[in-house]
Amino acid sequence: MKKSVLILIAVIYVVAIFMVSFIGLKIGFYDEIMYVESISVENIECENCTVKTAVENGVEYKYAVVQYEDDPENPTAVQIIWKLNPDNATNKKVTFEYDKSKTIGYVTETGTVVFNKKGTINVYILATDGSGQRAMVKIIAK
């Protein structure tokens, strides 16, 4: 082989190494969907209430017992604080399901349970990403 061919191959090799290191190669995942793996209830915030944990049918859940006060100006309200796992889930939206036929109270889009009268409301927090993950919270107004 001629000396010039070897030098040309060496120059092309060095230029290729320089171009790759200068421009860089970035490996990335595009359009990757991260599904919700679990929903955990972090806390239940309310005035004059106690928060406890119970197990029913092998499923652990949190519940709160709140003192109901019949005051239309300041209704008895409980805020559910939840967390989606993993934190980088693509779709972080949840819905709240409960028995709407009961007139005990209602749940807002932000997870606040508002009572109209004494009773128990079971709230299910459902992931909307199709993963089927959910968590249950029981709120009792006495």
One Martini backbone bead per residue (centre of mass of N, CA, C, O) as a GRO file, in nm:
protein
  142
    1MET     BB    1   0.099   0.035   0.017
    2LYS     BB    2   0.059   0.350   0.019
    3LYS     BB    3   0.128   0.621   0.205
    4SER     BB    4  -0.120   0.801   0.121
    5VAL     BB    5  -0.345   0.603   0.202
    6LEU     BB    6  -0.279   0.585   0.505
    7ILE     BB    7  -0.308   0.886   0.560
    8LEU     BB    8  -0.602   0.914   0.466
    9ILE     BB    9  -0.723   0.716   0.670
   10ALA     BB   10  -0.623   0.863   0.924
   11VAL     BB   11  -0.767   1.132   0.871
   12ILE     BB   12  -1.057   1.023   0.859
   13TYR     BB   13  -1.054   0.903   1.143
   14VAL     BB   14  -0.999   1.168   1.298
   15VAL     BB   15  -1.241   1.326   1.186
   16ALA     BB   16  -1.459   1.131   1.290
   17ILE     BB   17  -1.393   1.162   1.588
   18PHE     BB   18  -1.434   1.467   1.602
   19MET     BB   19  -1.732   1.477   1.503
   20VAL     BB   20  -1.856   1.302   1.722
   21SER     BB   21  -1.752   1.473   1.966
   22PHE     BB   22  -1.870   1.746   1.870
   23ILE     BB   23  -2.166   1.663   1.805
   24GLY     BB   24  -2.265   1.398   1.890
   25LEU     BB   25  -2.439   1.139   2.073
   26LYS     BB   26  -2.787   1.094   2.123
   27ILE     BB   27  -2.974   0.909   2.341
   28GLY     BB   28  -3.325   0.863   2.281
   29PHE     BB   29  -3.664   0.872   2.386
   30TYR     BB   30  -3.950   0.863   2.189
   31ASP     BB   31  -4.266   0.838   2.284
   32GLU     BB   32  -4.259   0.757   2.576
   33ILE     BB   33  -4.454   0.563   2.798
   34MET     BB   34  -4.552   0.634   3.133
   35TYR     BB   35  -4.693   0.446   3.363
   36VAL     BB   36  -4.886   0.388   3.621
   37GLU     BB   37  -4.808   0.186   3.911
   38SER     BB   38  -4.917   0.386   4.145
   39ILE     BB   39  -5.134   0.484   4.421
   40SER     BB   40  -5.092   0.720   4.685
   41VAL     BB   41  -5.193   0.806   5.007
   42GLU     BB   42  -5.056   1.056   5.196
   43ASN     BB   43  -5.322   1.232   5.283
   44ILE     BB   44  -5.562   1.380   5.521
   45GLU     BB   45  -5.721   1.693   5.519
   46CYS     BB   46  -5.848   1.822   5.838
   47GLU     BB   47  -6.082   1.921   6.062
   48ASN     BB   48  -6.159   1.738   6.318
   49CYS     BB   49  -5.962   1.473   6.270
   50THR     BB   50  -5.894   1.126   6.190
   51VAL     BB   51  -5.617   0.927   6.078
   52LYS     BB   52  -5.617   0.603   5.921
   53THR     BB   53  -5.537   0.253   5.893
   54ALA     BB   54  -5.652  -0.015   5.677
   55VAL     BB   55  -5.769  -0.362   5.625
   56GLU     BB   56  -5.924  -0.498   5.320
   57ASN     BB   57  -5.884  -0.772   5.149
   58GLY     BB   58  -5.561  -0.700   5.150
   59VAL     BB   59  -5.623  -0.384   5.154
   60GLU     BB   60  -5.476  -0.082   5.189
   61TYR     BB   61  -5.614   0.205   5.373
   62LYS     BB   62  -5.746   0.521   5.415
   63TYR     BB   63  -5.899   0.699   5.694
   64ALA     BB   64  -6.164   0.930   5.802
   65VAL     BB   65  -6.275   1.113   6.093
   66VAL     BB   66  -6.533   1.353   6.095
   67GLN     BB   67  -6.674   1.645   6.212
   68TYR     BB   68  -6.993   1.733   6.173
   69GLU     BB   69  -7.122   2.046   6.031
   70ASP     BB   70  -7.421   2.239   6.003
   71ASP     BB   71  -7.285   2.462   5.756
   72PRO     BB   72  -7.341   2.633   5.467
   73GLU     BB   73  -7.097   2.840   5.481
   74ASN     BB   74  -6.916   2.584   5.628
   75PRO     BB   75  -6.839   2.310   5.509
   76THR     BB   76  -6.752   1.991   5.530
   77ALA     BB   77  -6.401   1.925   5.464
   78VAL     BB   78  -6.182   1.709   5.256
   79GLN     BB   79  -5.838   1.648   5.175
   80ILE     BB   80  -5.680   1.473   4.921
   81ILE     BB   81  -5.354   1.323   4.920
   82TRP     BB   82  -5.165   1.234   4.632
   83LYS     BB   83  -4.961   0.981   4.449
   84LEU     BB   84  -4.764   0.917   4.173
   85ASN     BB   85  -4.627   0.611   4.034
   86PRO     BB   86  -4.423   0.758   3.888
   87ASP     BB   87  -4.325   1.088   3.856
   88ASN     BB   88  -4.285   1.039   3.519
   89ALA     BB   89  -4.556   1.026   3.425
   90THR     BB   90  -4.730   1.111   3.153
   91ASN     BB   91  -5.015   1.071   3.298
   92LYS     BB   92  -5.143   1.275   3.582
   93LYS     BB   93  -5.432   1.198   3.572
   94VAL     BB   94  -5.736   1.199   3.766
   95THR     BB   95  -6.010   1.030   3.914
   96PHE     BB   96  -6.327   1.049   4.092
   97GLU     BB   97  -6.499   0.793   4.265
   98TYR     BB   98  -6.851   0.768   4.354
   99ASP     BB   99  -7.158   0.768   4.510
  100LYS     BB  100  -7.396   0.975   4.356
  101SER     BB  101  -7.674   0.879   4.485
  102LYS     BB  102  -7.574   0.998   4.722
  103THR     BB  103  -7.639   1.288   4.955
  104ILE     BB  104  -7.387   1.336   5.139
  105GLY     BB  105  -7.192   1.416   4.885
  106TYR     BB  106  -6.883   1.540   4.730
  107VAL     BB  107  -6.636   1.546   4.460
  108THR     BB  108  -6.381   1.706   4.342
  109GLU     BB  109  -6.125   1.747   4.105
  110THR     BB  110  -5.910   1.789   4.366
  111GLY     BB  111  -6.013   1.602   4.624
  112THR     BB  112  -6.270   1.723   4.761
  113VAL     BB  113  -6.469   1.656   5.040
  114VAL     BB  114  -6.821   1.728   5.059
  115PHE     BB  115  -7.061   1.773   5.306
  116ASN     BB  116  -7.426   1.752   5.376
  117LYS     BB  117  -7.398   1.495   5.565
  118LYS     BB  118  -7.406   1.225   5.734
  119GLY     BB  119  -7.142   0.980   5.658
  120THR     BB  120  -7.019   0.767   5.385
  121ILE     BB  121  -6.725   0.794   5.167
  122ASN     BB  122  -6.610   0.632   4.881
  123VAL     BB  123  -6.292   0.685   4.730
  124TYR     BB  124  -6.170   0.668   4.392
  125ILE     BB  125  -5.849   0.664   4.255
  126LEU     BB  126  -5.794   0.717   3.903
  127ALA     BB  127  -5.623   0.637   3.638
  128THR     BB  128  -5.612   0.775   3.286
  129ASP     BB  129  -5.382   0.578   3.124
  130GLY     BB  130  -5.478   0.256   3.140
  131SER     BB  131  -5.350   0.093   3.397
  132GLY     BB  132  -5.567   0.054   3.653
  133GLN     BB  133  -5.502   0.238   3.875
  134ARG     BB  134  -5.576   0.245   4.240
  135ALA     BB  135  -5.744   0.415   4.516
  136MET     BB  136  -5.863   0.414   4.859
  137VAL     BB  137  -6.109   0.616   5.040
  138LYS     BB  138  -6.238   0.684   5.368
  139ILE     BB  139  -6.517   0.893   5.466
  140ILE     BB  140  -6.627   1.003   5.794
  141ALA     BB  141  -6.931   1.151   5.911
  142LYS     BB  142  -7.037   1.248   6.262
   0.00000   0.00000   0.00000
